[in-house]
């Protein structure tokens, strides 16, 4: 197995914290009962050391911040390496909530009389605007295309002519003769 970027001391710390959280139940998952004889790991369980090597390999790409995040996670049961890895990588990222004062715009400072004058000016301006009372203004573009098509100077293509013809027809107005050939036929018209 390759050496990982995560050193054994970090993995030992992970095991220490998880053992502190879950007691010996965490280490019992890995114990084999065989102890190492001699060397720096004299007296340690072979299964626990192998588990540490596997964890070091699986967690090799994690940063110190990831490991810290995993150690701060809450587990119901002693986690497996994969569960711990998921906890290390899972982040609930939310943008910081704005403070109460930041979220509100400051109201303009004016007296009630000034506000009434302002409202009256807006009402006068709204009444002075001319709104079309029918579809004529909304269809000016379509009638312009019909006129240019009738004179033979329209350069917009078939799609523009068809859109103009359909817009006029949909408004229940008579379609100019120059645009009638560009209307799409319905299935009923084809059957007749």
N, C-alpha and C positions, 0 to 999 in steps of 0.2 A: 504494500500500500504506500502511495506517495506521501511525502511529508506535506502537511497543510500549512496555510498561512496562520491558522489559529493555533497558538502554542498550547502545550499540555497544561500549563498553569491556568490558562483561561478556562479550559474544559474542566479542570479540577475545581475551579471556583464555581462554575455552573453546577457541577455535581454537588458541591458543598451547600449552595443556596437551595437547590431542590431537595437535598436530604434534610436541610433545616426546615423546609416547608412541609415535607411529607414524612419525615422520620425515616426509619430503616426500610419502609415499604418501597421507597424509590430504589435503593441499592439492591434490595432482594430480587428485583427483576433481572439483575445482571450476575448475581453471585453464582459461582459454580461449586464452590467449596474447595477448589484447588488453590493452594497458595504458592506464590513465587518464592523460590529458595535462593538466597544470595542476590547480590547486585543492589542497585538503588531502590528497587521495589520489593525488597525482601519482606515477606509476611503479608503482602497484599494479595487480594483475590484476583486470579487470572481473568475471570469473566468481567469484573469491573474494569480492569485495565484494557481489555479488548473493547469493551463498550466505549470507554473514553477515546480510544483510537478511532472507532467508527464515528463517534460524534464529532471528533476533530476533523475527520475527513468530510463529513456531510455539511458541517458548518464552516468549512474553509473559506467561503467567499463572503462571509458576513463581516461587517465592520463592528467596531467596539460599540457604536450607538445601537446597531441592530441587536447585539447580544444583550445590552442593557435593557432595551425595549422588551425582549423576550423574558428577561428575569423579572421585569415589572408586571408581566401578564399574570392573570389569575387563572389557575387550572383547578378543575374539580378533582382530578385524579393525577397521579404522577404521569407526566407527559412522556411519550416516546420521543425519539430524536426528531421524527418528522413533524410531530405536533409542536415541539419546541421551535423548530425551524419556521413553521407557519406563523407562530406567535411573534417570532423575531421580525418577520417580513411584513406582517399585517399592520397597516397604519390606518387609523381613522382620521384622515386629513380633512379638516374643515377650516375655511378662512376665519380669521379672528372676527368675532362679532363686534360691530361698531359700538362705541360707548353711546349711552342714551343721548347725550347732547350732540354727538356727531351725526346721528341719524336724522335729526330734525333740522329743517331749514329755519332760519330766523325769520319771523314774520316782519313784514314791512311796518315801519313805525309811522302811523298816521292817525289823525283823529277820526271820529265817526263821521263828521261833516266832510272831511277830505275823502273818505271812502265812498260816501254817497255821491259826491261830485264825480269821482272816478267811475263808479258804476253807471251813472247817467250818461257819461261820455261813451262808454262801451255800448250801451243800449242804442244811443243815437247812431253810432257807427254801424251797428248791426242792421238797424232799420234802413240805413242809407244804401246798403249793398243790394245789388240787383241779382236775384236768383232766377234761373230759368223756370218758367212755369210749365213747360212741357219738354218733350224729348228733342225738339228742333235743335237747340244749342248742342246737345250731347251728340247729335248725328251730323254736325257740320262737316266733320272729316269724311264721313261716308258719302255725303252729297258732293263734296269736292272731288272725290275719286270718281264718282259717277259722271260728273261733268267732264273731267279730264279724259275719261274713257270714251265718252261720246264724241269728244273733239279729236280723239286719237293721239293725245299727247301724254297719257299716263305712262310712267316708266317704272312703276312699283312692282309689277309682276302679277301673276295669277292669284297668289295667296291674298294680297291686299284687296283685289277686286272681290274675291269670294267673301272675305271678312266684312267688307262694306255692304255687300248685298245681303248677307245674313243679318247684320246689325239693323239694317232698314226693315227687313222682313220681320225680325223679332220685335220691333217696336210697333208692328201692325200698321205700317205705312206702306203705300204702294212702292214697289221696287222700280226704279227707273229702267227703261228698256235696255240701256247700255250695260246694266249689271245682271239682267235676268239670265243670260247664258252661264253665268258663273255660280248660280245657286246650286247647291247639292240637292239631288233628287232623293226623296224618301222611297222606301220599298213599295209603298202604295202607288206612287206615281210611276214607278217602273212597271208595275203589274198592269196598269191601265193601257 
